[in-house]
Amino acid sequence: MSSLPNDAATATADTHTIPAPTETADTVHLPTADDANDIAPGLVTLRRALHENVEVGLDLPVTQKLVLEAIEGLDVEVTTGEGLSSIVVVLRGGARKTDSTGVVPAVLLRGDMDGLPVTEATGFDFAATSGRMHACGHDLHTAGLVGALKLLHRDRDSLPGDVVFMFQPGEEGFDGAGKMIDEGVLDAAGPRVKAAFGIHVSADADLGVASSRPGPYMAAYSKMTITVNGKGTHASRPATGMDPIQVGAMLVGQLQEYVTRRFDIFDPLVVTVGQFNGGTAPNVVPDLATLVVSVRTFSETVTSRAEAELPQLVRDLVAAHGLTADVEYEQILPPTINNDAEAEFFLSTFTDLFGEERTVRKANPLPGSEDFSRVLDAVPGAYGHFGVALPNLPVEEREANHSPRARHSDDGLADQALFLAHLAGRRLAQLAED
């Protein structure tokens, strides 16, 4: 996958250029590495408390309480969600200016807070024991966002605009971002935020290295649920029934063959059968078998094609074996598409802070999906990744996010908080000068 079609690759091309970060950095007082190191021990403590008390989904009362306690006493406006355990914090700048449109600019920073239903096997002394785990590193996202808030709060008197901090539940399959948008997070400061930024940690990427790219960054996600309707019988006499498990197994292979022969490798489609359920005993051919399929795409063209073609393909293949199939197809998330100019700002800000050797410009999008795509659908912004592999762990022993053995280091929390704070502070300075 070396490129995407022009319409996909340039879907968010911007007509303006954001100045280099150092051109406006001196217009506000921004935190230093020493400032970030000062608060790092508290962030580590918070991260480990979040990790040990992980919650899943949209209802995160313990997590919400820990965050609210961590920011207690700050001069900010705090709103909690109505339909989910979200927290929206607005930090008002003390040097607020109106921009060229006559409004005080605001920038949004986001950190997701939920975990996964994974039994932890990291060996950490602060490991969760509840059958749930922060296997995707959202405990670091939350602690890092608290750190950015504390750093910017110290310098709030010099900020020429406002910062919205989006503490989000339900990223792991619950569309928490969409629900927070419905509850008004993008307009929390008054006028709609002018830019939005987020970062995701990676347990198997080098500590302290950030990566992103302009344009398409992460895939759209759709889900196809297939019920193969057969006819149950005794397993010793399969010819007297219609075996849905055998036909379902055929579908697993045929879906892969169809993808490789019908879709362009440079605008790809990634199909994975993640669930296959059928049967109750080894000596019974069941009536039904169910497959649940994830579909990842990077352009609107392929997203639409997949929805139109895959369900009919399944029905036709099943019919060829004399059975029927019920197919439900749902588009879950759009692709995560970085605004070109904001992505360049994201990368150049990190480089200015930490050096070119720690900055990676991705050549291709990533096949994972992310509900921050909802935010980037609504406002310009950028998203990227930040490596947090344990510093002394050999590369071959690193495991990726979502593994029960994914071990995220908290050694990068100070840099993560500093970077987020600079994204907001520098971008506000530029917006106030537009």
Secondary structure, 3 states (H helix, E strand, C coil): CCCCCHHHHCCCCCCCCCCCHHHCHHHCCCCCHHHHHHHHHHHHHHHHHHHHCCCCCCCCHHHHHHHHHHCCCCCCEEEECCCCCCEEEEECCCCCCCCCCCCCCEEEEEEECCCECCCCCCCCCCCCCCCCECCCCHHHHHHHHHHHHHHHHHCHHHCCCEEEEEEECCCCCCCHHHHHHHCCHHHCCCCCCCEEEEEEEECCCCCCCEEECCEEEECEEEEEEEEEECECEECCCHHHCECHHHHHHHHHHHHHHHHHHHCCCCCCEEEEEEEEEECCCCCEECCEEEEEEEEEECCHHHHHHHHHHHHHHHHHHHHHCCCEEEEEEEEEECCEEECHHHHHHHHHHHHHHHCHHHEEECCCCECCCCCCHHHHHHCCEEEEEEECECCCCCHHHCCCCCCCCCCECCCCHHHHHHHHHHHHHHHHHHHHHC
